[in-house]
Amino acid sequence: MILYNVTISIDENVHDEWLNWMKTVHIPDVMKTGMFVDNKICRIHGEEEGGKAYSIQYLAESWDHYNRYQEEFAQALQKDHLDRYSGKFGAFRTILEVVHHQTAEGVR
């Protein structure tokens, strides 16, 4: 499995609207691509100046799904975010390969 992580620092003055948009529009649009099986929004706690930071995590079943997302969908979805919040956020992306995942139900 591949964990695609987007770390975002969002300006305080648009935070509430941004978080709502992420939950109700952007993340559902990403999930509709069919390339991910799970997602999470995690608040990063630490010192921030003028904003709040989040880790947005998407779980893909394979490199093929992640690569297909990047090739076919990522550019348009990232453009939607940029057009809406240009100058009000900073972001970087991390791709992690999950080598072990255990839930209360067992190992996946």
Biopython code that builds the backbone (N, CA, C, O; Angstrom):
import numpy as np
from Bio.PDB.StructureBuilder import StructureBuilder

atoms = [
    (1, "MET", "N", (0.839, -1.180, 0.000)),
    (1, "MET", "CA", (0.000, 0.000, 0.000)),
    (1, "MET", "C", (0.883, 1.241, 0.000)),
    (1, "MET", "O", (2.007, 1.227, 0.502)),
    (2, "ILE", "N", (0.349, 2.314, -0.575)),
    (2, "ILE", "CA", (1.068, 3.572, -0.692)),
    (2, "ILE", "C", (0.290, 4.653, 0.051)),
    (2, "ILE", "O", (-0.906, 4.841, -0.171)),
    (3, "LEU", "N", (0.995, 5.361, 0.938)),
    (3, "LEU", "CA", (0.394, 6.464, 1.668)),
    (3, "LEU", "C", (0.871, 7.764, 1.031)),
    (3, "LEU", "O", (2.059, 8.085, 1.052)),
    (4, "TYR", "N", (-0.071, 8.498, 0.471)),
    (4, "TYR", "CA", (0.197, 9.785, -0.155)),
    (4, "TYR", "C", (-0.202, 10.852, 0.859)),
    (4, "TYR", "O", (-1.379, 10.992, 1.194)),
    (5, "ASN", "N", (0.778, 11.599, 1.342)),
    (5, "ASN", "CA", (0.564, 12.589, 2.387)),
    (5, "ASN", "C", (0.779, 13.993, 1.833)),
    (5, "ASN", "O", (1.799, 14.272, 1.203)),
    (6, "VAL", "N", (-0.187, 14.869, 2.074)),
    (6, "VAL", "CA", (-0.068, 16.268, 1.703)),
    (6, "VAL", "C", (-0.098, 17.076, 2.993)),
    (6, "VAL", "O", (-1.103, 17.087, 3.703)),
    (7, "THR", "N", (1.002, 17.749, 3.293)),
    (7, "THR", "CA", (1.080, 18.589, 4.483)),
    (7, "THR", "C", (0.795, 20.022, 4.063)),
    (7, "THR", "O", (1.439, 20.560, 3.163)),
    (8, "ILE", "N", (-0.182, 20.633, 4.728)),
    (8, "ILE", "CA", (-0.635, 21.969, 4.358)),
    (8, "ILE", "C", (-0.672, 22.864, 5.585)),
    (8, "ILE", "O", (-1.176, 22.478, 6.640)),
    (9, "SER", "N", (-0.130, 24.067, 5.428)),
    (9, "SER", "CA", (-0.302, 25.126, 6.417)),
    (9, "SER", "C", (-1.246, 26.143, 5.791)),
    (9, "SER", "O", (-0.956, 26.706, 4.735)),
    (10, "ILE", "N", (-2.375, 26.373, 6.448)),
    (10, "ILE", "CA", (-3.405, 27.250, 5.880)),
    (10, "ILE", "C", (-3.566, 28.502, 6.747)),
    (10, "ILE", "O", (-3.566, 28.417, 7.975)),
    (11, "ASP", "N", (-3.704, 29.653, 6.105)),
    (11, "ASP", "CA", (-3.876, 30.909, 6.829)),
    (11, "ASP", "C", (-5.108, 30.855, 7.723)),
    (11, "ASP", "O", (-6.145, 30.303, 7.358)),
    (12, "GLU", "N", (-4.963, 31.441, 8.895)),
    (12, "GLU", "CA", (-6.046, 31.467, 9.887)),
    (12, "GLU", "C", (-7.311, 32.123, 9.346)),
    (12, "GLU", "O", (-8.414, 31.683, 9.668)),
    (13, "ASN", "N", (-7.173, 33.163, 8.535)),
    (13, "ASN", "CA", (-8.354, 33.903, 8.060)),
    (13, "ASN", "C", (-9.223, 33.120, 7.069)),
    (13, "ASN", "O", (-10.356, 33.528, 6.813)),
    (14, "VAL", "N", (-8.739, 32.024, 6.511)),
    (14, "VAL", "CA", (-9.561, 31.183, 5.625)),
    (14, "VAL", "C", (-9.689, 29.757, 6.155)),
    (14, "VAL", "O", (-10.271, 28.897, 5.495)),
    (15, "HIS", "N", (-9.153, 29.510, 7.330)),
    (15, "HIS", "CA", (-9.077, 28.149, 7.873)),
    (15, "HIS", "C", (-10.424, 27.429, 7.900)),
    (15, "HIS", "O", (-10.542, 26.332, 7.355)),
    (16, "ASP", "N", (-11.431, 28.021, 8.518)),
    (16, "ASP", "CA", (-12.709, 27.322, 8.687)),
    (16, "ASP", "C", (-13.355, 26.991, 7.342)),
    (16, "ASP", "O", (-13.861, 25.886, 7.143)),
    (17, "GLU", "N", (-13.335, 27.955, 6.425)),
    (17, "GLU", "CA", (-13.928, 27.726, 5.103)),
    (17, "GLU", "C", (-13.130, 26.652, 4.350)),
    (17, "GLU", "O", (-13.707, 25.781, 3.698)),
    (18, "TRP", "N", (-11.792, 26.725, 4.448)),
    (18, "TRP", "CA", (-10.917, 25.744, 3.785)),
    (18, "TRP", "C", (-11.182, 24.339, 4.303)),
    (18, "TRP", "O", (-11.329, 23.404, 3.515)),
    (19, "LEU", "N", (-11.245, 24.181, 5.632)),
    (19, "LEU", "CA", (-11.453, 22.855, 6.210)),
    (19, "LEU", "C", (-12.799, 22.279, 5.777)),
    (19, "LEU", "O", (-12.891, 21.092, 5.464)),
    (20, "ASN", "N", (-13.824, 23.095, 5.756)),
    (20, "ASN", "CA", (-15.127, 22.641, 5.286)),
    (20, "ASN", "C", (-15.064, 22.233, 3.821)),
    (20, "ASN", "O", (-15.609, 21.196, 3.442)),
    (21, "TRP", "N", (-14.399, 23.046, 2.987)),
    (21, "TRP", "CA", (-14.269, 22.731, 1.562)),
    (21, "TRP", "C", (-13.492, 21.433, 1.355)),
    (21, "TRP", "O", (-13.845, 20.621, 0.501)),
    (22, "MET", "N", (-12.435, 21.245, 2.141)),
    (22, "MET", "CA", (-11.664, 19.997, 2.036)),
    (22, "MET", "C", (-12.547, 18.790, 2.344)),
    (22, "MET", "O", (-12.511, 17.790, 1.627)),
    (23, "LYS", "N", (-13.334, 18.885, 3.407)),
    (23, "LYS", "CA", (-14.181, 17.762, 3.835)),
    (23, "LYS", "C", (-15.338, 17.488, 2.883)),
    (23, "LYS", "O", (-15.699, 16.332, 2.660)),
    (24, "THR", "N", (-15.919, 18.543, 2.321)),
    (24, "THR", "CA", (-17.153, 18.371, 1.548)),
    (24, "THR", "C", (-16.972, 18.373, 0.034)),
    (24, "THR", "O", (-17.846, 17.905, -0.696)),
    (25, "VAL", "N", (-15.830, 18.902, -0.446)),
    (25, "VAL", "CA", (-15.631, 18.996, -1.894)),
    (25, "VAL", "C", (-14.336, 18.313, -2.331)),
    (25, "VAL", "O", (-14.370, 17.330, -3.070)),
    (26, "HIS", "N", (-13.210, 18.826, -1.880)),
    (26, "HIS", "CA", (-11.923, 18.366, -2.420)),
    (26, "HIS", "C", (-11.647, 16.887, -2.143)),
    (26, "HIS", "O", (-11.383, 16.125, -3.073)),
    (27, "ILE", "N", (-11.706, 16.480, -0.888)),
    (27, "ILE", "CA", (-11.408, 15.084, -0.573)),
    (27, "ILE", "C", (-12.427, 14.141, -1.215)),
    (27, "ILE", "O", (-12.022, 13.110, -1.751)),
    (28, "PRO", "N", (-13.732, 14.445, -1.187)),
    (28, "PRO", "CA", (-14.655, 13.582, -1.937)),
    (28, "PRO", "C", (-14.310, 13.488, -3.429)),
    (28, "PRO", "O", (-14.459, 12.423, -4.029)),
    (29, "ASP", "N", (-13.844, 14.606, -4.040)),
    (29, "ASP", "CA", (-13.445, 14.562, -5.449)),
    (29, "ASP", "C", (-12.224, 13.654, -5.651)),
    (29, "ASP", "O", (-12.167, 12.897, -6.620)),
    (30, "VAL", "N", (-11.257, 13.731, -4.742)),
    (30, "VAL", "CA", (-10.088, 12.848, -4.830)),
    (30, "VAL", "C", (-10.530, 11.392, -4.700)),
    (30, "VAL", "O", (-10.074, 10.536, -5.459)),
    (31, "MET", "N", (-11.403, 11.110, -3.756)),
    (31, "MET", "CA", (-11.846, 9.731, -3.541)),
    (31, "MET", "C", (-12.668, 9.204, -4.723)),
    (31, "MET", "O", (-12.646, 8.005, -5.003)),
    (32, "LYS", "N", (-13.383, 10.080, -5.408)),
    (32, "LYS", "CA", (-14.183, 9.675, -6.571)),
    (32, "LYS", "C", (-13.310, 9.178, -7.725)),
    (32, "LYS", "O", (-13.815, 8.521, -8.635)),
    (33, "THR", "N", (-12.008, 9.480, -7.703)),
    (33, "THR", "CA", (-11.127, 8.978, -8.758)),
    (33, "THR", "C", (-11.007, 7.465, -8.700)),
    (33, "THR", "O", (-10.649, 6.834, -9.695)),
    (34, "GLY", "N", (-11.301, 6.876, -7.551)),
    (34, "GLY", "CA", (-11.188, 5.430, -7.391)),
    (34, "GLY", "C", (-9.765, 4.948, -7.165)),
    (34, "GLY", "O", (-9.522, 3.742, -7.120)),
    (35, "MET", "N", (-8.825, 5.867, -7.024)),
    (35, "MET", "CA", (-7.421, 5.480, -6.865)),
    (35, "MET", "C", (-7.018, 5.274, -5.404)),
    (35, "MET", "O", (-5.944, 4.738, -5.132)),
    (36, "PHE", "N", (-7.862, 5.691, -4.467)),
    (36, "PHE", "CA", (-7.555, 5.564, -3.044)),
    (36, "PHE", "C", (-8.667, 4.818, -2.326)),
    (36, "PHE", "O", (-9.832, 4.882, -2.720)),
    (37, "VAL", "N", (-8.293, 4.111, -1.269)),
    (37, "VAL", "CA", (-9.267, 3.322, -0.514)),
    (37, "VAL", "C", (-9.601, 3.940, 0.843)),
    (37, "VAL", "O", (-10.551, 3.514, 1.499)),
    (38, "ASP", "N", (-8.827, 4.940, 1.266)),
    (38, "ASP", "CA", (-9.019, 5.520, 2.592)),
    (38, "ASP", "C", (-8.401, 6.908, 2.608)),
    (38, "ASP", "O", (-7.520, 7.212, 1.804)),
    (39, "ASN", "N", (-8.862, 7.746, 3.522)),
    (39, "ASN", "CA", (-8.249, 9.064, 3.706)),
    (39, "ASN", "C", (-8.430, 9.515, 5.141)),
    (39, "ASN", "O", (-9.314, 9.038, 5.853)),
    (40, "LYS", "N", (-7.574, 10.445, 5.556)),
    (40, "LYS", "CA", (-7.652, 11.039, 6.887)),
    (40, "LYS", "C", (-7.215, 12.493, 6.803)),
    (40, "LYS", "O", (-6.371, 12.855, 5.983)),
    (41, "ILE", "N", (-7.794, 13.313, 7.651)),
    (41, "ILE", "CA", (-7.314, 14.672, 7.879)),
    (41, "ILE", "C", (-6.783, 14.683, 9.301)),
    (41, "ILE", "O", (-7.516, 14.377, 10.242)),
    (42, "CYS", "N", (-5.515, 15.032, 9.465)),
    (42, "CYS", "CA", (-4.891, 15.068, 10.785)),
    (42, "CYS", "C", (-4.390, 16.479, 11.067)),
    (42, "CYS", "O", (-3.668, 17.052, 10.251)),
    (43, "ARG", "N", (-4.761, 17.037, 12.198)),
    (43, "ARG", "CA", (-4.260, 18.354, 12.599)),
    (43, "ARG", "C", (-2.868, 18.173, 13.179)),
    (43, "ARG", "O", (-2.663, 17.312, 14.035)),
    (44, "ILE", "N", (-1.925, 18.961, 12.733)),
    (44, "ILE", "CA", (-0.563, 18.938, 13.246)),
    (44, "ILE", "C", (-0.493, 19.972, 14.365)),
    (44, "ILE", "O", (-0.775, 21.151, 14.154)),
    (45, "HIS", "N", (-0.121, 19.524, 15.530)),
    (45, "HIS", "CA", (-0.005, 20.433, 16.671)),
    (45, "HIS", "C", (1.444, 20.834, 16.840)),
    (45, "HIS", "O", (2.335, 19.986, 16.883)),
    (46, "GLY", "N", (1.670, 22.116, 16.935)),
    (46, "GLY", "CA", (3.006, 22.674, 17.070)),
    (46, "GLY", "C", (2.907, 24.173, 16.932)),
    (46, "GLY", "O", (1.815, 24.738, 16.872)),
    (47, "GLU", "N", (4.033, 24.795, 16.884)),
    (47, "GLU", "CA", (4.040, 26.253, 16.750)),
    (47, "GLU", "C", (3.824, 26.637, 15.297)),
    (47, "GLU", "O", (4.545, 26.192, 14.403)),
    (48, "GLU", "N", (2.814, 27.474, 15.080)),
    (48, "GLU", "CA", (2.510, 27.953, 13.744)),
    (48, "GLU", "C", (2.331, 29.458, 13.807)),
    (48, "GLU", "O", (1.792, 29.985, 14.780)),
    (49, "GLU", "N", (2.774, 30.134, 12.792)),
    (49, "GLU", "CA", (2.615, 31.588, 12.745)),
    (49, "GLU", "C", (1.559, 31.944, 11.710)),
    (49, "GLU", "O", (1.780, 31.790, 10.509)),
    (50, "GLY", "N", (0.415, 32.419, 12.178)),
    (50, "GLY", "CA", (-0.622, 32.908, 11.285)),
    (50, "GLY", "C", (-1.416, 31.847, 10.563)),
    (50, "GLY", "O", (-2.100, 32.161, 9.589)),
    (51, "GLY", "N", (-1.354, 30.600, 11.000)),
    (51, "GLY", "CA", (-2.106, 29.558, 10.332)),
    (51, "GLY", "C", (-2.169, 28.285, 11.140)),
    (51, "GLY", "O", (-1.679, 28.222, 12.268)),
    (52, "LYS", "N", (-2.769, 27.283, 10.559)),
    (52, "LYS", "CA", (-2.878, 25.962, 11.166)),
    (52, "LYS", "C", (-2.360, 24.956, 10.153)),
    (52, "LYS", "O", (-2.471, 25.159, 8.944)),
    (53, "ALA", "N", (-1.789, 23.864, 10.662)),
    (53, "ALA", "CA", (-1.178, 22.877, 9.770)),
    (53, "ALA", "C", (-1.922, 21.544, 9.851)),
    (53, "ALA", "O", (-2.398, 21.134, 10.910)),
    (54, "TYR", "N", (-2.004, 20.879, 8.687)),
    (54, "TYR", "CA", (-2.705, 19.605, 8.575)),
    (54, "TYR", "C", (-1.903, 18.629, 7.729)),
    (54, "TYR", "O", (-1.134, 19.018, 6.850)),
    (55, "SER", "N", (-2.104, 17.362, 8.019)),
    (55, "SER", "CA", (-1.618, 16.281, 7.182)),
    (55, "SER", "C", (-2.852, 15.623, 6.578)),
    (55, "SER", "O", (-3.691, 15.076, 7.294)),
    (56, "ILE", "N", (-2.953, 15.683, 5.253)),
    (56, "ILE", "CA", (-4.054, 15.038, 4.538)),
    (56, "ILE", "C", (-3.477, 13.748, 3.969)),
    (56, "ILE", "O", (-2.523, 13.783, 3.192)),
    (57, "GLN", "N", (-4.050, 12.614, 4.351)),
    (57, "GLN", "CA", (-3.480, 11.318, 3.988)),
    (57, "GLN", "C", (-4.458, 10.511, 3.146)),
    (57, "GLN", "O", (-5.640, 10.389, 3.467)),
    (58, "TYR", "N", (-3.926, 9.965, 2.062)),
    (58, "TYR", "CA", (-4.705, 9.110, 1.175)),
    (58, "TYR", "C", (-3.975, 7.776, 1.049)),
    (58, "TYR", "O", (-2.755, 7.751, 0.887)),
    (59, "LEU", "N", (-4.708, 6.674, 1.122)),
    (59, "LEU", "CA", (-4.113, 5.346, 1.038)),
    (59, "LEU", "C", (-4.502, 4.680, -0.275)),
    (59, "LEU", "O", (-5.681, 4.469, -0.558)),
    (60, "ALA", "N", (-3.478, 4.349, -1.079)),
    (60, "ALA", "CA", (-3.683, 3.651, -2.356)),
    (60, "ALA", "C", (-3.277, 2.193, -2.195)),
    (60, "ALA", "O", (-2.360, 1.882, -1.435)),
    (61, "GLU", "N", (-3.950, 1.308, -2.901)),
    (61, "GLU", "CA", (-3.643, -0.113, -2.792)),
    (61, "GLU", "C", (-2.331, -0.493, -3.458)),
    (61, "GLU", "O", (-1.734, -1.510, -3.104)),
    (62, "SER", "N", (-1.864, 0.318, -4.431)),
    (62, "SER", "CA", (-0.659, -0.067, -5.169)),
    (62, "SER", "C", (0.004, 1.171, -5.776)),
    (62, "SER", "O", (-0.582, 2.251, -5.850)),
    (63, "TRP", "N", (1.261, 0.966, -6.211)),
    (63, "TRP", "CA", (1.957, 2.018, -6.952)),
    (63, "TRP", "C", (1.198, 2.352, -8.228)),
    (63, "TRP", "O", (1.150, 3.513, -8.635)),
    (64, "ASP", "N", (0.604, 1.346, -8.864)),
    (64, "ASP", "CA", (-0.163, 1.592, -10.088)),
    (64, "ASP", "C", (-1.293, 2.587, -9.850)),
    (64, "ASP", "O", (-1.500, 3.503, -10.646)),
    (65, "HIS", "N", (-2.029, 2.404, -8.741)),
    (65, "HIS", "CA", (-3.119, 3.335, -8.429)),
    (65, "HIS", "C", (-2.582, 4.738, -8.142)),
    (65, "HIS", "O", (-3.132, 5.726, -8.629)),
    (66, "TYR", "N", (-1.513, 4.827, -7.354)),
    (66, "TYR", "CA", (-0.932, 6.136, -7.052)),
    (66, "TYR", "C", (-0.444, 6.820, -8.338)),
    (66, "TYR", "O", (-0.735, 7.994, -8.567)),
    (67, "ASN", "N", (0.304, 6.075, -9.182)),
    (67, "ASN", "CA", (0.824, 6.648, -10.421)),
    (67, "ASN", "C", (-0.294, 7.076, -11.360)),
    (67, "ASN", "O", (-0.197, 8.119, -12.007)),
    (68, "ARG", "N", (-1.341, 6.290, -11.437)),
    (68, "ARG", "CA", (-2.469, 6.651, -12.287)),
    (68, "ARG", "C", (-3.134, 7.931, -11.768)),
    (68, "ARG", "O", (-3.528, 8.791, -12.556)),
    (69, "TYR", "N", (-3.256, 8.052, -10.440)),
    (69, "TYR", "CA", (-3.798, 9.284, -9.868)),
    (69, "TYR", "C", (-2.954, 10.486, -10.294)),
    (69, "TYR", "O", (-3.497, 11.506, -10.720)),
    (70, "GLN", "N", (-1.639, 10.370, -10.181)),
    (70, "GLN", "CA", (-0.747, 11.468, -10.549)),
    (70, "GLN", "C", (-0.866, 11.817, -12.036)),
    (70, "GLN", "O", (-0.875, 12.992, -12.405)),
    (71, "GLU", "N", (-0.957, 10.801, -12.874)),
    (71, "GLU", "CA", (-1.001, 11.020, -14.321)),
    (71, "GLU", "C", (-2.340, 11.567, -14.812)),
    (71, "GLU", "O", (-2.375, 12.405, -15.713)),
    (72, "GLU", "N", (-3.439, 11.095, -14.225)),
    (72, "GLU", "CA", (-4.756, 11.399, -14.767)),
    (72, "GLU", "C", (-5.565, 12.439, -13.991)),
    (72, "GLU", "O", (-6.432, 13.094, -14.569)),
    (73, "PHE", "N", (-5.300, 12.601, -12.701)),
    (73, "PHE", "CA", (-6.203, 13.403, -11.877)),
    (73, "PHE", "C", (-5.544, 14.523, -11.067)),
    (73, "PHE", "O", (-6.162, 15.565, -10.846)),
    (74, "ALA", "N", (-4.313, 14.325, -10.626)),
    (74, "ALA", "CA", (-3.698, 15.227, -9.644)),
    (74, "ALA", "C", (-3.630, 16.674, -10.118)),
    (74, "ALA", "O", (-3.956, 17.588, -9.362)),
    (75, "GLN", "N", (-3.216, 16.886, -11.341)),
    (75, "GLN", "CA", (-3.016, 18.257, -11.820)),
    (75, "GLN", "C", (-4.297, 19.088, -11.718)),
    (75, "GLN", "O", (-4.260, 20.216, -11.226)),
    (76, "ALA", "N", (-5.405, 18.556, -12.168)),
    (76, "ALA", "CA", (-6.664, 19.311, -12.140)),
    (76, "ALA", "C", (-7.136, 19.546, -10.703)),
    (76, "ALA", "O", (-7.606, 20.634, -10.373)),
    (77, "LEU", "N", (-7.012, 18.538, -9.860)),
    (77, "LEU", "CA", (-7.455, 18.694, -8.476)),
    (77, "LEU", "C", (-6.570, 19.672, -7.705)),
    (77, "LEU", "O", (-7.067, 20.454, -6.895)),
    (78, "GLN", "N", (-5.276, 19.631, -7.952)),
    (78, "GLN", "CA", (-4.375, 20.576, -7.297)),
    (78, "GLN", "C", (-4.627, 22.004, -7.807)),
    (78, "GLN", "O", (-4.512, 22.965, -7.047)),
    (79, "LYS", "N", (-4.966, 22.134, -9.076)),
    (79, "LYS", "CA", (-5.274, 23.455, -9.637)),
    (79, "LYS", "C", (-6.514, 24.047, -8.971)),
    (79, "LYS", "O", (-6.550, 25.244, -8.685)),
    (80, "ASP", "N", (-7.532, 23.217, -8.721)),
    (80, "ASP", "CA", (-8.730, 23.695, -8.033)),
    (80, "ASP", "C", (-8.364, 24.289, -6.674)),
    (80, "ASP", "O", (-8.857, 25.351, -6.296)),
    (81, "HIS", "N", (-7.497, 23.594, -5.947)),
    (81, "HIS", "CA", (-7.064, 24.061, -4.626)),
    (81, "HIS", "C", (-6.264, 25.355, -4.758)),
    (81, "HIS", "O", (-6.483, 26.305, -4.007)),
    (82, "LEU", "N", (-5.346, 25.388, -5.705)),
    (82, "LEU", "CA", (-4.519, 26.579, -5.909)),
    (82, "LEU", "C", (-5.359, 27.784, -6.322)),
    (82, "LEU", "O", (-5.165, 28.886, -5.809)),
    (83, "ASP", "N", (-6.283, 27.576, -7.241)),
    (83, "ASP", "CA", (-7.143, 28.676, -7.694)),
    (83, "ASP", "C", (-7.958, 29.257, -6.539)),
    (83, "ASP", "O", (-8.166, 30.468, -6.467)),
    (84, "ARG", "N", (-8.408, 28.407, -5.656)),
    (84, "ARG", "CA", (-9.266, 28.832, -4.557)),
    (84, "ARG", "C", (-8.488, 29.484, -3.413)),
    (84, "ARG", "O", (-8.983, 30.419, -2.782)),
    (85, "TYR", "N", (-7.262, 28.993, -3.140)),
    (85, "TYR", "CA", (-6.526, 29.435, -1.949)),
    (85, "TYR", "C", (-5.130, 29.964, -2.256)),
    (85, "TYR", "O", (-4.261, 29.938, -1.384)),
    (86, "SER", "N", (-4.901, 30.433, -3.450)),
    (86, "SER", "CA", (-3.592, 30.953, -3.837)),
    (86, "SER", "C", (-3.114, 32.028, -2.858)),
    (86, "SER", "O", (-3.853, 32.955, -2.527)),
    (87, "GLY", "N", (-1.879, 31.891, -2.408)),
    (87, "GLY", "CA", (-1.299, 32.853, -1.487)),
    (87, "GLY", "C", (-1.714, 32.681, -0.045)),
    (87, "GLY", "O", (-1.278, 33.441, 0.820)),
    (88, "LYS", "N", (-2.549, 31.693, 0.230)),
    (88, "LYS", "CA", (-3.061, 31.497, 1.586)),
    (88, "LYS", "C", (-2.634, 30.166, 2.198)),
    (88, "LYS", "O", (-3.097, 29.800, 3.278)),
    (89, "PHE", "N", (-1.750, 29.441, 1.508)),
    (89, "PHE", "CA", (-1.301, 28.156, 2.044)),
    (89, "PHE", "C", (0.104, 27.841, 1.554)),
    (89, "PHE", "O", (0.585, 28.387, 0.561)),
    (90, "GLY", "N", (0.730, 26.955, 2.278)),
    (90, "GLY", "CA", (1.978, 26.341, 1.849)),
    (90, "GLY", "C", (1.768, 24.838, 1.921)),
    (90, "GLY", "O", (1.066, 24.354, 2.809)),
    (91, "ALA", "N", (2.367, 24.094, 1.001)),
    (91, "ALA", "CA", (2.139, 22.647, 0.983)),
    (91, "ALA", "C", (3.377, 21.914, 0.495)),
    (91, "ALA", "O", (4.165, 22.437, -0.293)),
    (92, "PHE", "N", (3.526, 20.692, 0.983)),
    (92, "PHE", "CA", (4.491, 19.762, 0.407)),
    (92, "PHE", "C", (3.918, 18.362, 0.499)),
    (92, "PHE", "O", (3.065, 18.070, 1.336)),
    (93, "ARG", "N", (4.404, 17.512, -0.375)),
    (93, "ARG", "CA", (3.878, 16.151, -0.489)),
    (93, "ARG", "C", (4.956, 15.123, -0.151)),
    (93, "ARG", "O", (6.139, 15.312, -0.434)),
    (94, "THR", "N", (4.506, 14.032, 0.463)),
    (94, "THR", "CA", (5.384, 12.922, 0.813)),
    (94, "THR", "C", (4.698, 11.635, 0.391)),
    (94, "THR", "O", (3.498, 11.466, 0.607)),
    (95, "ILE", "N", (5.453, 10.730, -0.206)),
    (95, "ILE", "CA", (4.911, 9.436, -0.596)),
    (95, "ILE", "C", (5.627, 8.381, 0.240)),
    (95, "ILE", "O", (6.856, 8.313, 0.256)),
    (96, "LEU", "N", (4.840, 7.558, 0.936)),
    (96, "LEU", "CA", (5.397, 6.527, 1.799)),
    (96, "LEU", "C", (4.882, 5.158, 1.366)),
    (96, "LEU", "O", (3.711, 5.011, 1.017)),
    (97, "GLU", "N", (5.741, 4.181, 1.390)),
    (97, "GLU", "CA", (5.326, 2.810, 1.114)),
    (97, "GLU", "C", (5.054, 2.127, 2.453)),
    (97, "GLU", "O", (5.942, 2.037, 3.301)),
    (98, "VAL", "N", (3.834, 1.652, 2.639)),
    (98, "VAL", "CA", (3.450, 0.992, 3.881)),
    (98, "VAL", "C", (4.015, -0.430, 3.851)),
    (98, "VAL", "O", (3.672, -1.224, 2.975)),
    (99, "VAL", "N", (4.874, -0.737, 4.806)),
    (99, "VAL", "CA", (5.477, -2.072, 4.857)),
    (99, "VAL", "C", (4.827, -2.958, 5.914)),
    (99, "VAL", "O", (5.027, -4.173, 5.916)),
    (100, "HIS", "N", (4.054, -2.357, 6.807)),
    (100, "HIS", "CA", (3.312, -3.121, 7.810)),
    (100, "HIS", "C", (2.159, -2.265, 8.297)),
    (100, "HIS", "O", (2.345, -1.088, 8.606)),
    (101, "HIS", "N", (0.979, -2.840, 8.367)),
    (101, "HIS", "CA", (-0.210, -2.121, 8.835)),
    (101, "HIS", "C", (-1.021, -3.081, 9.671)),
    (101, "HIS", "O", (-1.453, -4.125, 9.183)),
    (102, "GLN", "N", (-1.232, -2.738, 10.930)),
    (102, "GLN", "CA", (-1.994, -3.598, 11.817)),
    (102, "GLN", "C", (-3.131, -2.793, 12.438)),
    (102, "GLN", "O", (-2.915, -1.710, 12.982)),
    (103, "THR", "N", (-4.325, -3.327, 12.350)),
    (103, "THR", "CA", (-5.494, -2.716, 12.952)),
    (103, "THR", "C", (-5.933, -3.573, 14.141)),
    (103, "THR", "O", (-5.315, -4.597, 14.431)),
    (104, "ALA", "N", (-6.974, -3.163, 14.813)),
    (104, "ALA", "CA", (-7.512, -3.967, 15.915)),
    (104, "ALA", "C", (-7.973, -5.325, 15.411)),
    (104, "ALA", "O", (-8.001, -6.297, 16.166)),
    (105, "GLU", "N", (-8.335, -5.391, 14.138)),
    (105, "GLU", "CA", (-8.799, -6.649, 13.546)),
    (105, "GLU", "C", (-7.649, -7.544, 13.085)),
    (105, "GLU", "O", (-7.860, -8.734, 12.851)),
    (106, "GLY", "N", (-6.442, -7.001, 12.952)),
    (106, "GLY", "CA", (-5.294, -7.814, 12.527)),
    (106, "GLY", "C", (-4.409, -7.103, 11.526)),
    (106, "GLY", "O", (-4.584, -5.917, 11.245)),
    (107, "VAL", "N", (-3.463, -7.842, 10.997)),
    (107, "VAL", "CA", (-2.493, -7.298, 10.058)),
    (107, "VAL", "C", (-3.106, -7.232, 8.671)),
    (107, "VAL", "O", (-3.816, -8.142, 8.242)),
    (108, "ARG", "N", (-2.811, -6.107, 7.957)),
    (108, "ARG", "CA", (-3.284, -5.952, 6.580)),
    (108, "ARG", "C", (-2.102, -5.985, 5.654)),
    (108, "ARG", "O", (-2.267, -5.870, 4.439)),
]
sb = StructureBuilder()
sb.init_structure("model")
sb.init_model(0)
sb.init_chain("A")
sb.init_seg("    ")
for serial, (resi, resn, name, xyz) in enumerate(atoms, 1):
    if name == "N":
        sb.init_residue(resn, " ", resi, " ")
    sb.init_atom(name, np.array(xyz, "f"), 0.0, 1.0, " ", f" {name:<3s}", serial, name[0])
structure = sb.get_structure()
